[in-house]
Amino acid sequence: MRRLFIVGIFVCLTCIYAEELYSSVAKLQAKFQQLKNDGTRLHLKRLITQQEKRLENIKRFAATLEELSGEEIRDPTFSVNHPINAFRFIRNHSLVFNTTVTELLQEIRLYEKGRVKIHKMLNNVTKLGLSELKGTIRGILLIQQIYNLSITDMANGYFNKLKAEPLTAAECKDIMVWSLLDGHHDSTEAWYHMSLEKIEKKNDLTITKRQLLLGAASASALIKDFKLVVKWYSKLVELDPRNRYHKYRLRKLQKRAYAQVDRPAKNNTVESNVEKKMFMDACQGKVPRLLEAIPKHLYCEFFTNGDHPYLMIQPARRELISQDPLIEKFHNIISKKTILNLRNKYVDKIKRSLVISNYQVATEQKSPNLAEFTHPKRTCQTTRVPAESEHAIRKMQTFIEAVTSLQKSSFETFSISNYGVGGQFYCHHDYYKSNNTVDNRIAAFLLYMSDVESGGGTAFPEIQEVIFPEMGAGIIWYHLKPNLTVNPNSKHCGCPIVVGDKWMGVIQIRHFNNEFSKPCPLEKDAITWT
């Protein structure tokens, strides 16, 4: 009965939770808060404690009945001829026996009733699937890779000097396994040694050496790398030389490894490696600009855009980041209170962000040629908010129109995004990949809706520039040159978040309706928008 009860709990706990959490820190935080306020686990713990007490009572009553039944048999001198013995025999098998049996049956009924109640409660307990664990570990591995963090520091809880509780040996083993499954062999070895060190030197009892090696061997077998499986099983045999099963498995695996053909290495082109290094350097801020090295054409100012009426009373705080592509940063665009209201209102509506495989020019609507899918290098959740439904967005659109002279009628729908664990957006261009430039995207406005403790910058790797989130600030950049040809320097990336909760909003801007506000220049090769 106990075995069935335990199996039932295990089946319930391994159910997959449908909603994705790892790609949105805000949803993850909301779920954490829900669990803190939810008394289900505490009530469940009390019920299990009651069940344990009932089980102890059942054992005690059973022992009493056994003693009552066996006392006379065990004593060869016992005889009912003696009045005291007769009294004791009759009392034990009448009053005591009946009382014990009655209490035993009552405890069994309560035990069964409580078991059913526990099963019902388990169905309401929050259950997260392995996909959540996989996504979170991938985020951690990405953080380590992009920011070149020390795995030793990470295992001890330090992410860019921001402290958390150290990882256990079992947690290091889980990261090692997923690292191996994703093909990161260097970090696999490092996480293996961290787990092993915690077991050997820090007396970590969350996992044994045998479990660690078996986990590594199982993961290696899943990716059909039998030479690697042999490596782990060799260590198992060294750990337990008398284990005949491990020796037998090692011999079988050695034969399969001998017959295995080496896999070709991943074909990383020089261009992809250079781009990756540029992305890493930009996210790490490895090219800081000294004050005296800043070009004289980059500056900060109170900006009125030719005495625009909207900006006369309160000029925009404008910072020129780059001329090619043109990147402008505007500070204090919207109040923190307004941003928090927007976040709280739409946090339940955000869904996993999609990427488009085939760009279409003239429409945002879905078409048969427009395929959208989730991408492991875009870990965030997004929702669109029409300007008609929010006064704050309409006001922001008016501000963008005032500082850029781009018409509001060319603005796409405002989208709000929240990034997940190690949340990133891979390097990309925002313009539509098509020869038709009649209504292509020419610019983007990005509003930072939160501060981020570490990481999460917007990087432009071609010009080695990174802009870090500042709540209430926004940046505007142009994807195309004034002659509407592609500007390759507009490629940008969302750097992975190390620690923090990143919110942002985006408005893409089309060329249509901006023919007079942003006319084509007389110079064919002009790069500066006017």
C-alpha positions in Angstrom: 0.0 0.0 0.0 2.8 2.4 0.9 4.6 1.5 -2.4 1.5 2.4 -4.4 1.1 5.6 -2.5 4.7 6.6 -3.3 4.4 5.7 -6.9 1.2 7.8 -7.1 3.0 10.8 -5.7 5.9 10.3 -8.2 3.5 10.2 -11.2 1.8 13.4 -10.1 5.0 15.2 -9.6 6.4 14.3 -13.0 3.4 15.8 -14.9 4.5 18.5 -17.3 3.5 22.1 -16.6 2.1 23.6 -19.8 3.1 27.3 -19.4 6.6 28.3 -20.3 8.4 30.2 -17.5 12.1 30.2 -18.2 11.7 32.7 -21.1 10.1 35.4 -18.8 11.7 36.4 -15.5 8.5 38.3 -14.6 6.3 35.2 -15.0 8.9 33.2 -13.1 8.8 35.8 -10.3 5.0 35.7 -10.3 4.9 31.9 -10.0 7.5 32.1 -7.2 5.3 34.6 -5.3 2.2 32.4 -5.9 4.0 29.5 -4.3 5.1 31.6 -1.4 1.5 32.6 -0.8 0.0 29.2 -1.5 -0.6 27.1 1.6 -1.1 23.9 -0.3 2.4 22.6 0.4 2.2 23.3 4.1 -1.2 21.6 4.3 0.1 18.7 2.3 3.0 18.4 4.7 0.6 18.3 7.7 -1.5 15.6 6.0 1.6 13.5 5.3 2.7 13.9 9.0 -0.8 12.7 10.0 -0.5 9.8 7.7 2.8 8.8 9.2 1.3 9.0 12.7 -1.6 6.8 11.6 0.8 4.3 10.0 2.7 4.1 13.3 -0.6 3.5 15.2 -1.5 0.8 12.7 1.9 -0.9 13.3 1.4 -0.6 17.0 -2.1 -2.1 17.0 -0.9 -5.0 14.7 2.0 -5.6 17.2 -0.5 -5.7 20.1 -2.7 -8.2 18.3 0.3 -10.4 17.5 1.2 -10.3 21.2 -2.4 -11.2 22.3 -2.5 -14.1 19.9 0.9 -15.5 20.7 1.3 -15.1 24.4 -0.4 -18.3 25.3 1.3 -20.3 22.6 4.8 -19.1 23.5 4.4 -20.0 27.2 4.4 -23.8 27.6 3.3 -23.6 31.3 0.3 -21.5 30.5 -3.0 -23.1 31.5 -6.6 -21.8 31.6 -7.1 -24.0 34.6 -5.9 -21.2 36.8 -8.5 -18.6 37.3 -6.1 -15.7 36.8 -5.0 -17.2 33.5 -8.6 -17.8 32.4 -9.4 -14.1 33.3 -6.3 -12.9 31.4 -7.1 -15.0 28.3 -10.7 -14.0 28.2 -9.9 -10.3 28.8 -7.2 -10.2 26.1 -9.5 -11.8 23.5 -12.6 -9.9 24.4 -12.2 -6.4 25.7 -8.6 -5.7 24.7 -8.9 -7.5 21.4 -12.1 -5.9 20.4 -10.9 -2.4 21.4 -7.6 -2.8 19.5 -9.4 -4.2 16.4 -11.9 -1.3 16.4 -9.2 1.3 16.7 -7.1 -0.4 14.0 -10.0 -0.4 11.6 -10.7 3.2 12.3 -7.0 4.2 11.7 -7.0 2.2 8.4 -10.2 4.0 7.3 -8.6 7.4 8.2 -5.4 6.3 6.4 -7.2 5.5 3.2 -9.4 8.6 3.4 -6.3 10.8 3.9 -4.5 9.0 1.1 -7.3 10.0 -1.4 -7.2 13.5 -0.1 -3.5 13.8 -0.6 -3.8 12.5 -4.2 -6.4 15.2 -4.9 -4.2 17.9 -3.4 -1.2 16.8 -5.4 -3.1 17.5 -8.6 -3.2 21.2 -7.5 0.5 21.5 -6.7 2.5 23.5 -9.2 4.5 21.1 -11.5 7.2 22.3 -13.8 8.4 20.2 -16.8 11.9 19.3 -17.8 11.7 21.8 -20.7 11.8 24.6 -18.0 15.0 23.0 -16.5 16.6 22.6 -19.9 15.8 26.3 -20.9 17.2 27.6 -17.6 20.4 25.6 -17.8 20.9 26.7 -21.4 20.6 30.3 -20.1 23.2 29.7 -17.5 25.6 28.1 -20.0 25.0 31.1 -22.4 25.9 33.6 -19.6 29.1 31.7 -18.9 30.1 31.6 -22.5 29.2 35.2 -23.6 30.7 36.9 -20.5 33.5 34.4 -20.0 32.6 33.8 -16.4 34.6 31.5 -14.2 32.7 28.2 -13.7 34.3 27.9 -10.2 32.8 31.3 -9.3 29.4 30.3 -10.8 29.3 27.1 -8.8 30.1 29.1 -5.7 27.1 31.4 -6.4 28.9 34.4 -7.9 27.6 35.8 -11.2 29.6 39.0 -12.0 30.2 39.5 -8.2 26.5 39.2 -7.5 26.1 36.5 -4.8 23.6 33.6 -4.4 23.7 30.3 -2.5 26.4 28.0 -3.9 25.3 25.2 -6.2 25.3 21.6 -4.8 27.1 18.7 -6.4 23.8 17.4 -7.7 23.0 20.8 -9.3 26.4 20.9 -10.9 25.8 17.4 -12.3 22.5 18.5 -13.9 24.2 21.4 -15.6 27.0 19.1 -16.7 24.5 16.7 -18.3 22.6 19.4 -20.3 26.0 20.9 -21.3 27.0 17.6 -22.7 23.6 17.1 -24.5 24.1 20.5 -26.1 27.6 19.7 -27.3 29.6 22.0 -25.0 32.3 19.5 -24.1 34.7 22.0 -22.5 32.2 23.2 -20.0 31.0 19.6 -19.5 34.4 18.7 -18.2 34.6 21.8 -16.0 31.1 21.2 -14.4 32.0 17.5 -13.9 35.1 18.5 -11.9 33.2 21.1 -9.9 30.6 18.4 -8.9 33.4 16.0 -8.1 35.2 18.6 -6.0 32.1 19.3 -3.9 31.7 15.6 -3.3 35.3 15.0 -2.3 36.3 18.2 -0.5 33.1 19.7 0.8 31.4 16.5 1.9 28.4 17.2 -0.3 25.9 14.3 0.1 23.4 15.4 -2.5 25.0 12.9 -5.0 27.6 10.1 -5.0 30.5 9.7 -7.4 28.8 6.7 -8.9 25.6 8.7 -9.6 27.7 11.5 -11.1 29.5 9.1 -13.5 26.4 7.3 -14.5 24.7 10.6 -15.3 27.6 11.5 -17.6 27.6 8.1 -19.2 23.8 8.2 -19.8 24.0 11.6 -21.4 26.9 10.5 -23.6 24.9 7.5 -24.7 21.9 9.7 -25.6 24.1 11.6 -28.1 25.6 8.3 -29.3 29.1 9.2 -28.5 30.3 5.8 -27.3 34.0 6.9 -27.0 32.8 9.3 -24.4 30.7 6.7 -22.7 33.8 4.5 -22.5 35.6 7.3 -20.8 32.9 7.6 -18.1 32.6 3.8 -17.6 36.3 3.5 -17.3 36.1 5.9 -14.3 33.3 3.8 -12.9 35.4 0.7 -13.0 38.3 2.6 -11.4 35.9 3.6 -8.6 34.5 0.1 -8.0 37.0 -2.5 -9.5 34.9 -5.4 -8.1 31.7 -4.4 -9.9 31.4 -7.1 -12.6 28.4 -5.4 -14.3 30.4 -2.2 -15.0 33.3 -4.3 -16.4 30.9 -6.2 -18.6 29.3 -2.9 -19.9 32.8 -1.4 -20.4 33.8 -4.3 -22.7 30.6 -4.0 -24.7 31.0 -0.3 -25.1 34.6 -0.5 -26.1 33.6 -2.6 -29.0 30.9 -0.1 -30.1 33.4 2.8 -29.6 36.0 1.0 -31.8 33.4 0.6 -34.6 32.2 4.2 -34.3 33.2 6.6 -37.0 34.5 10.0 -35.8 32.0 12.8 -36.2 33.0 15.7 -38.4 33.6 18.9 -36.4 31.1 21.6 -36.7 31.8 23.8 -39.7 32.2 27.3 -38.1 33.1 29.7 -40.8 35.6 32.5 -40.1 32.8 35.0 -40.5 30.6 33.3 -37.9 33.6 33.1 -35.4 34.4 36.8 -36.0 30.8 37.8 -35.6 30.6 35.8 -32.4 33.7 37.4 -31.0 32.5 40.8 -31.9 29.2 40.1 -30.1 31.0 38.8 -27.0 33.3 41.8 -26.9 30.4 44.3 -27.4 28.4 42.6 -24.6 31.4 42.6 -22.3 32.1 46.2 -23.0 35.7 45.4 -23.9 36.0 48.5 -26.1 35.3 51.3 -23.6 35.6 54.9 -24.9 37.8 57.2 -22.9 36.5 60.8 -22.7 39.3 62.2 -24.8 38.7 59.5 -27.4 35.0 60.3 -28.0 34.6 61.8 -31.5 33.7 65.4 -31.4 30.5 64.9 -33.5 29.1 62.8 -30.6 27.5 64.9 -27.9 24.6 65.4 -25.4 22.1 68.2 -25.7 18.7 69.5 -24.9 17.0 68.9 -28.3 14.0 70.8 -29.8 14.3 69.5 -33.4 14.1 72.9 -35.0 11.8 74.4 -32.4 9.2 71.8 -32.7 6.1 72.9 -30.6 5.9 69.7 -28.6 9.6 70.1 -27.5 9.6 73.9 -26.8 8.4 73.7 -23.2 10.3 70.5 -22.3 13.2 69.8 -24.7 14.3 66.2 -25.1 17.5 65.0 -23.4 19.3 63.7 -26.4 22.6 61.7 -26.5 24.1 61.0 -29.9 25.6 57.5 -29.8 26.7 56.9 -33.4 26.5 58.5 -36.8 26.8 55.3 -38.8 24.2 54.0 -38.2 22.5 56.9 -36.7 21.8 56.0 -33.0 20.2 58.4 -30.6 19.4 57.9 -27.0 16.7 59.9 -25.2 16.5 60.1 -21.5 13.5 60.3 -19.2 10.9 59.7 -21.9 8.3 58.2 -19.7 7.8 58.0 -15.9 8.6 54.9 -13.9 5.1 54.8 -12.5 3.6 54.7 -16.0 6.0 51.9 -17.0 5.1 49.8 -14.0 1.4 50.2 -14.7 2.0 49.0 -18.3 4.1 46.0 -17.1 1.5 45.0 -14.4 -1.3 45.3 -16.9 0.2 43.1 -19.6 2.4 40.6 -17.8 -0.4 38.0 -18.0 -0.7 38.5 -21.8 2.9 38.0 -22.9 3.6 34.8 -24.8 6.9 33.2 -26.1 8.3 35.4 -28.8 8.5 34.1 -32.3 10.9 34.8 -35.2 9.9 35.0 -38.9 11.6 32.7 -41.4 10.4 34.5 -44.5 10.1 38.3 -44.3 7.2 40.0 -46.1 7.3 43.7 -46.9 3.9 45.2 -47.2 2.0 43.7 -44.3 2.2 42.6 -40.6 -0.5 40.0 -41.2 0.2 36.3 -41.4 0.3 34.8 -44.9 1.0 31.3 -46.3 4.6 32.4 -47.0 5.2 33.7 -43.5 6.4 31.0 -41.1 6.8 31.9 -37.4 8.6 29.7 -34.8 10.3 29.9 -31.5 14.1 30.2 -31.6 16.5 29.1 -28.8 18.5 32.3 -29.2 15.4 34.5 -28.6 14.4 33.8 -25.1 11.7 36.3 -24.2 7.9 36.7 -24.1 6.1 39.4 -26.0 2.7 40.9 -26.5 1.4 43.7 -28.8 -0.4 46.7 -27.4 -2.4 48.9 -29.8 -1.9 52.7 -29.3 -5.7 53.1 -29.2 -5.9 51.2 -25.9 -3.2 53.2 -24.0 -2.8 56.9 -23.6 0.8 56.5 -22.5 1.7 54.8 -25.8 -0.1 57.5 -27.9 1.9 60.2 -25.9 5.1 58.3 -26.6 4.4 58.1 -30.3 3.9 61.9 -30.3 7.3 62.2 -28.7 9.0 60.0 -31.3 7.3 61.9 -34.1 8.6 65.2 -32.6 12.2 64.2 -32.2 12.5 62.3 -35.5 10.0 64.0 -37.8 8.8 60.5 -38.8 5.0 60.2 -39.1 3.0 58.3 -36.6 1.0 56.7 -39.4 4.1 54.7 -40.4 4.6 53.2 -36.9 4.0 49.5 -36.3 2.2 48.3 -33.2 4.0 48.8 -29.9 5.2 45.5 -28.5 6.2 44.8 -24.9 8.8 42.1 -24.1 10.1 40.5 -20.9 13.3 38.4 -21.1 14.0 35.1 -19.3 16.9 33.4 -17.6 20.0 34.4 -19.6 17.5 36.1 -21.9 19.0 37.2 -25.3 18.1 38.0 -28.9 20.7 36.8 -31.4 22.3 39.2 -33.8 20.0 40.3 -36.5 18.7 43.1 -38.8 15.2 44.4 -38.4 14.6 45.4 -42.0 12.7 43.1 -44.3 14.9 40.9 -46.5 13.3 41.8 -49.8 14.2 43.7 -52.9 11.0 45.7 -52.5 11.9 48.8 -50.5 8.7 50.7 -51.0 7.6 50.2 -47.4 10.6 48.6 -45.7 11.4 49.2 -42.0 13.8 52.2 -41.9 14.1 52.8 -38.1 13.3 51.3 -34.7 12.5 52.9 -31.3 13.4 50.8 -28.2 12.1 51.8 -24.8 13.8 50.4 -21.7 11.1 49.5 -19.2 13.4 48.3 -16.4 16.9 48.6 -15.1 19.1 45.4 -15.2 21.6 44.6 -12.4 24.1 43.0 -14.8 24.1 42.3 -18.6 21.1 42.8 -20.9 22.6 45.5 -23.0 21.8 46.3 -26.7 24.9 45.6 -28.7 25.9 46.8 -32.2 28.8 44.5 -32.8 29.8 46.0 -36.2 30.6 49.3 -34.4 31.5 47.8 -31.1 28.9 49.7 -29.2 26.7 48.5 -26.3 23.9 50.5 -24.6 22.7 49.2 -21.2 19.1 49.4 -20.0 18.1 52.5 -18.2 14.4 52.6 -17.1 12.5 55.3 -18.9 15.2 55.9 -21.6 14.8 55.0 -25.2 17.1 54.6 -28.3 16.3 55.2 -31.9 18.4 53.9 -34.8 18.1 53.5 -38.5 18.3 50.2 -40.3 18.7 51.7 -43.8 20.8 54.4 -45.3 19.0 57.6 -46.5 19.0 56.2 -50.1 17.1 53.2 -48.6 19.9 50.7 -49.1 20.8 48.4 -46.3 23.1 49.6 -43.6 25.1 46.5 -42.4 26.2 48.4 -39.3 22.6 48.3 -38.0 23.0 44.7 -37.0 22.2 44.5 -33.3 21.8 41.9 -30.5 20.2 41.6 -27.1 23.0 40.6 -24.8 22.2 37.9 -22.3 21.0 39.0 -18.9 23.3 37.9 -16.1 21.2 39.0 -13.1 18.0 41.0 -13.3 14.6 41.4 -15.0 14.6 43.0 -18.4 11.6 44.7 -19.8 11.5 46.6 -23.1 9.1 48.0 -25.6 9.7 48.4 -29.4 8.1 50.3 -32.2 9.3 49.6 -35.8 8.9 52.5 -38.2 8.2 52.0 -42.0 9.3 54.3 -44.9 5.7 54.8 -46.2 4.3 58.3 -45.4 7.8 59.6 -44.7 8.8 60.5 -48.2 8.6 64.2 -47.5 9.8 64.2 -43.8 12.8 62.0 -44.8 13.4 62.6 -48.5 16.2 60.9 -50.4 19.5 62.9 -50.3 21.2 64.4 -53.3 24.4 62.6 -52.4 24.1 58.9 -53.5 26.4 57.6 -50.8 25.1 59.7 -47.9 25.0 57.9 -44.6 23.6 60.6 -42.3 19.8 61.0 -41.9 18.6 64.6 -41.6 
